[in-house]
């Protein structure tokens, strides 16, 4: 169990923080627009469709849709280029000009570690790595870059940051959390919101942030999985079986801090809390979040999450909206949601006061973001496009990579390596696979597998490429994926770890390294040379014998496109500063962390330096 400071207790039961109530100044203007709206126009504002599922783009006008998203696999049909993304945004946004009130779309995308679906974007380390930096200023800078690259495509809404507090490493979304420690999550989540939203949402470089997934998505119990994506009993979309004091203590601080930063939207979670779906829980959504904490932005459901609230779809919509859900992410069922909510309103089962409250909240955010300004054109910013994937942006990501690295072992001070070493032999499946470096939520929802990454990450650098670029011209760099052939080398570097996954597809009952990884390290060590092992993973994995065979071990997490951040540390241009954001288990007997007995292999906050 995490040891929590008294200050965190106060946070968990805090009064509304500074920043809550930040959308109140837009209330009168929002209500003036609301007064002109028909019931259908109001319900349209509460409805979000997926760009790939629009039956006809004219549905934006027919249903007066308030929002469109591009989900993890919903790329422009023409391809993933910056131009195609910009064209898609502008094409759909233009549809709102034919509506009676001409209210623009708020367009959302899962830009969770950079604008990660767009070719050539800078891809940052996933949050688990950023948590190891303990550097809120750097996290804010990374979020600022992400905001600029998102706005370069015209899009104004990022479904980030994730402020989950994972309590079981078997969960496939562990890497989306900054830490197992709520204080670290709260500090870095607040920084991410500042970076995304900037000093004003009306700034053309700002995006609307979305704190997610409210609440306790990282606290579910194994075997309680609802039936969402992925095989096995799992944890994803399961049940958090804790009392309210624990819920607040562990899982609430990240929302309190992001409210302090003025977060505009919050996404309720798929998971349940003691058997009741959070997306239909009025106590949590309205009484705690809106009333107690003073949140006056709006709530957006997760992808089809309302469907899970009740087997009867009409009852599910009724319960969720009455509980406080303001906008429904209904990717391919947007018509069904629209017609169902319309029926419920006409029948009086969802009061008009609740609909008016939801629409007012949505309009306030749109006004704050400048979407209803007379000069809003609904166009991508060509000035920002010139900086998209730029060297300046990549330098910030490179810094994030090197500060996220955690040196776990360095026997005989084998690190840092000499740039003038006679020969460096490189191995491991992730040494020259940038898709493995980036992990899930990159180009595709589940990430990429099978070596497809090279052509899809222009400008990205693998570890092998970075070693070749950094070592002296006199150093021979050799490579074998399986780690063989190291005889006579000065040192061996083996890059191993997990392949990409996202959400329930990453739920794993056993976190042992795969056989090919273990074999690659064994093969390298059999050459009787010093061996450095770099582990790329979305969570602490069971190292087993690899820890004994390696002379040095670096936890590199899922670093993204800038592999040179790894060689910055590997060759000693920068000393390692990363500190574990999760304690590291010795074996599966110590998983999950919330029930861990005995000392872990490496405690929370552990990290060596040179």
Buried (B, 14 or more C-beta within 10 A) or exposed (E): EBEBEEEBBEBBEBEBBEBBBBBEEBBEEBBEBBEEBEEEBBBBBBBBBBBBBBEEBEBBBBBBBBBBBBBBEBBBEEEBBBEBBBBBBBEBBBBBEEBEBEBBBBBBBBBBBBBBBBBBBBBBBBBBBBBBBBBBEBBBBBBBBBBBBBBBBBBBBBBBBBBBBBBBBBBBBBBBBBBBBBBBBBBBBBBBBBBBBBEEBBBEBBBBBBBBBBBBBBBBBBEBBBEBBBEBEBBBBBBBBBEBEBBBBBBBBBBBBBBBBBBBBBBBBBBBBEEBBBBBBBBBBBBBBBEBBBBBBBBBBBBBBBBBBBEEBBBBBBBBBBBBBBBBBBBBBBBBBBEBBBBBBEEEBBEEEBBBBBBBBBBBBBBBBBBBEEEBEBEBBEEBBEBBBBEEBBBBBBBBBBBBBBBBBBEEEBBBBBBEBEBBBBBBBBBBBBBBBBBBBBBBBBBBBEEBBBEBBEBBBBBBBBBBEBBEEEBEBBBBBBBBBBEEBBBBBBBBBBBBBBBBBBBBEEBBBBEEBBBBBBBBBBBEBBBBBBBBBBBBBBBEEBBEBBBBBBBBBBBBBBBBBBBBBBBBEBBBBBBBBBBBBBEBEBBBBBEBEEEBBBEBBBBBEE
